[in-house]
Every structure is written in structure tokens, then in C-alpha cells.
Amino acid sequence: MFENRQQALLPRHKFYRRLARSTALGLTLVLVSLFAGALGYWYFEDLPWLDAYLNAAMLLSGEGPLAPLKSAGGKVFAGIYAIYCGIALITSTAVIFSPVVHRVFHKFHLADDNFS
């Protein structure tokens, strides 16, 4: 997916295309996670869609749910979803920023090779 250290630095327009693809993939992961969370809160806690979305969004952003949990199924879902949200947040951040980090490291390696 990325060029190795023997290859030249990717041209800027191709880098922007790679960054756009990574951003789209990361945002897709966030949107799918948000939809799954809203669906779970709607199903297990019988919340209206807007409240289910709000609880899922708050948990996905690291804030925590707003509505008190009433059912045992809802509590189990919220626990599993909270663990998943932590992993999804880290993963989506890594996917979005990996082209930038790779480009910076690649640029440093090219500069080191010129001085050797």
C-alpha cells in the first residue's frame, strides 16, 4: 500500500488521493460503528432513534451514555459497545493519519539516504 524506502516520495496529488481514501475508510468505520450503536440502544433499551443515536455518539466519542440503562441486555450491549468504541476510535484515527505519518518518515529516510 505504501512505497518502501528505495522508492521515491509519492507525488503530492497521489498523496492527497491516498489521504482522501484513508479518511473515507476511517469515517466509514465511524459511521458504521455509530449506526450499530444506535441500533443496539434502540433494540435493547427501546430508546427513540434520536436518543439511541445520541447515546451511541456520546459513547463513541468517549463521553459515555446519557440515558440510564434499564435492561440487562442493554447493560451487556453497552459494555461490549464501550469496549468496541475504544478500539474503533484508535483504529479509525490510525487509518486516517497513517498516510501522513508514513510520508513524514519516508521523507526523513530519503534525507538520511542523501547524506550517506
N, C-alpha and C positions, 0 to 999 in steps of 0.2 A: 504494500500500500504506500509506503514512504520510500523515498530514494535513500540509497545507502551512502556511506561516506566517500566512496570513489566516484559517485555521480555528481554532476553539477547541481547547484541550487536551482530549485524549480522556478520557472519564470513567475512573475508576480500575478499575472492573470490566471494561471493554472493554480497557484497557491490560493487565490481568492475563491476559485471554484471548489477546491478541496475543503476550504474553511466553510463554505456555504453548505456542502454536503454533510460535513460533520455537525454543523449547527442544526441542520434539518433532522439528522438522525437523533441528536440529543433532545431536541424539542419534541420529536415524535415519541421518544421514551417517556418524557414528562407528561405529554398529553394522554398516552395510553395508561400510564400509572394513575393519572388524575381521574380518568374515566372509570378504571377498575375500582378505585377507592370510592367514588361516588356511587357506583353500582352496589358495592358491598354495604355501604352505610344505608342506602335506600332499601336493600333487601333484608339485611339483618336487623336494622334498627327502625325500619319503617319510617324513615325521615322523608320529608318532601325533597324533590330533586335539588332545589336551591340550597337547602340546609345540608344535604348529603354532599353536594359539591363543595360547600364551604368547609365542612369538616375534613374532607379529603385534601383540599388545597392547604388548609392550615397544617395538617399532619405532614404533607409532602414538603412544605416549606420549613418544617422543624419547629413549629409553634405548638402543636398539639390540638386535639379536637375541642370544639366549643360545646356541643350538645352532650349532656350526661348520657352515659351508656346504660341501657335498661336491661337488655337481654344477655344471656350467657353467650349466645352465638355472636352477638355484636361485640362483646368484650374479647372473645377469641379472635374475631376478624380484626379488630382494632390493634391488637397486639402483633399479629402477623403482618398487618399492613404497615405498622410503625417500623418494624424491623426491615421490611422491604423498602420503605421510603428512604431510610438511611442509606441503603445500598444503591437505590436508584438515583439519589441525589449525587453521590460520589461518582457513579458510573456516567451519568449524563454530563457532569462537569468535566470528567476526564475525556469523554468523547468530543466535547465541544472544543476544549483547549489543546488537545493533543497535536493538531497541525501547527499551532503557534509555538508550542514548546519544542516540537521536532525541528522547526525551521530555525529557531534560535540556536539549538545545539548543533545543527548542521552547519550553520554559519560559523560558529566557533571552531568546529573541526576543520572547515575549509581554511580559516585563517591560520590555524596551527600547521596545516599541511604546507602552506606557503612559506612558513619560516623554517621548516625542517630541511 
